[in-house]
Amino acid sequence: MAPSIRTRASASPLFVPAKSDRRTSRTARAHLATAREQARHSARPGTRPTHSGVDPELRATYAAAGRSGPASARGGSINLPAHRMTTATASGAYPFLAEGGLGAQGIYVGRDVHAEAAFCYDPFALYGRLDGFTNPNILLAGVIGMGKSAVAKSLAVRAVAFGYRIYVPCDPKGEWTVVARELGGHTIALGPGLPGRLNPLDAPARPSGIREEDWRNEVRKRRLLLLGSLAKTVLRRELHPMEHTALDVALDEVVTRAEASGSTPLLGQIAHVLGSPEQLDAANGEPSGRLGNAAQDLAHALRRMVHGDLAGMFDGESTVAFDPSAPMLSIDLSRLSGAGDDTALVLAMTCASTWMESALADPTGGRRWMIYDEAWRVMRHVALLERMQSQWKLSRGLGIANMMIIHRLSDLLTAGDAGSRGRALAEGLLTDCSTRIIYRQEADQLAAAASLLGLTGVETQAVSGLTRGRGLWKVAGRSFVTQHLLHPRERELFDTDARMHAMVCEFTNTDVVIPMNPRVMGR
């Protein structure tokens, strides 16, 4: 087939000879019009010929009935390999999915705001099941009025339904008394003029499986730790080596006499031996008198527990016994929290917590919650921080979940300067809390909260805008914004603003007569 040649037609002006006739001119003009028409049509692009039916390029590969044969994917006979991916990969494909939560096992807390689902929590159920959840300890922080106390009491009340027991070694405001009474538990009120008395040197019953000699050494270590904590709190300094020796000698002397008479050693007896240089030197076998002179500050420090503002609370035999079967036990120290100096309250907290912890030493006693309310008061006392650290470290072995309640994260920084012993202990307590519950913080506290907790920018912004009853839960690195929901009966029990409401009601119910001045009313 010969190749097609495209030609372009053109027309030029017509020139007619002068001697041509009219017929020739008319024929020339007709040819010119025809040439112009051809030139005009030749400038248009060519069109493809149209065909009826479906375009061959758009025809289906297979018939409308589908591909024939066993590979047609009909009848469920196709087998595809399973595809697995991590949540990090899935979040890239589905970026708007909410956190799946911690599961339905545990104590019901409220509603997960982002997932619009129920939020449950149980430190004992999460331990060993959730990656990164290394301990059952809890930090709860929030400003006043945001529902911090309500969520702590709600967790305690609901935990009783799971068979857990609740212990509050220090209740500075007396708010846990009504909760313990409603649960069928007990409250021990301590303070000047009250009949309650605790002996912090009580020896608990020996747990099963521990030898007598080993348990004797353990009790002695606990008592020495208590005496050292009390002395350091009053003296506001660390003890000297000879002072430690004096405590050892005085304790051994008093315990030996108590065992011979079948009684229990008392703090007053320890203070008496420390205040008698001859007796202390004789017990140590050193007649030089140096040990007795070095123990004079210790004697005066412990004298406060016997004859000072704490007299009558920890200087005699215990008037109450620890009931391990009670669902809840709290120690009310509200009589001591009114003074400006909180040293007396801290000393009482030390003795009360020691008495309760000694009763909880049995690892077969079941799972228990230890709640340290108003823990910000102890941040300035290194001795009590050391006791709390010991309790935090033993939480897994004893089956205890410790909860520390503070107002601001900056309270941890008041334990001392950077690099000090107190600051290290306070930050250690935070590190040993796998669960951090943060309620709203003030604007000037956000930087400290973000630094101590490692909050992201989004989490920091969320903390600043939390409303009442809503908190940020950080559980082993996972974050949840949870709205705490209260039962109407819980709302009545946990109302910490009862006195404020009573004052308002008293004011509104009083008939006040105001004389009406027409001139004033007309202004």
Secondary structure by P-SEA (a helix, b strand, c coil): ccbbbbbbbbbcbbbbcccccaaaaaaaaaaaaaaaaaaaaaabbbbccccccccccccccccccccccccccccccccccbbbbcaaaaaaacccccccccccccccccccccccbbbbbbccccccccccccccbbbbbbccccaaaaaaaaaaaaaaaabbbbbbcccccccaaaaaaaacbbbbbbcccccccccccccccccccccaaaaaaaaaaaaaaaaaaaaaaaacccccaaaaaaaaaaaaaaaaaaaaacccccaaaaaaaaacaaaaaaaaccccaaaaaaaaaaaaaacccccccccccccccccccccccccbbbbbcccccccccaaaaaaaaaaaaaaaaaaaccccccbbbbbbcccccccccaaaaaaaaaaaaaccccbbbbbbbbccccccccccccccaaaaaaaaaaaaccbbbbccccccaaaaaaaaacccaaaaaaaacccccbbbbbccccccbbbbbbcaaaaaaaccaaaaaaaaaaaaabbbbbbbbcccccc
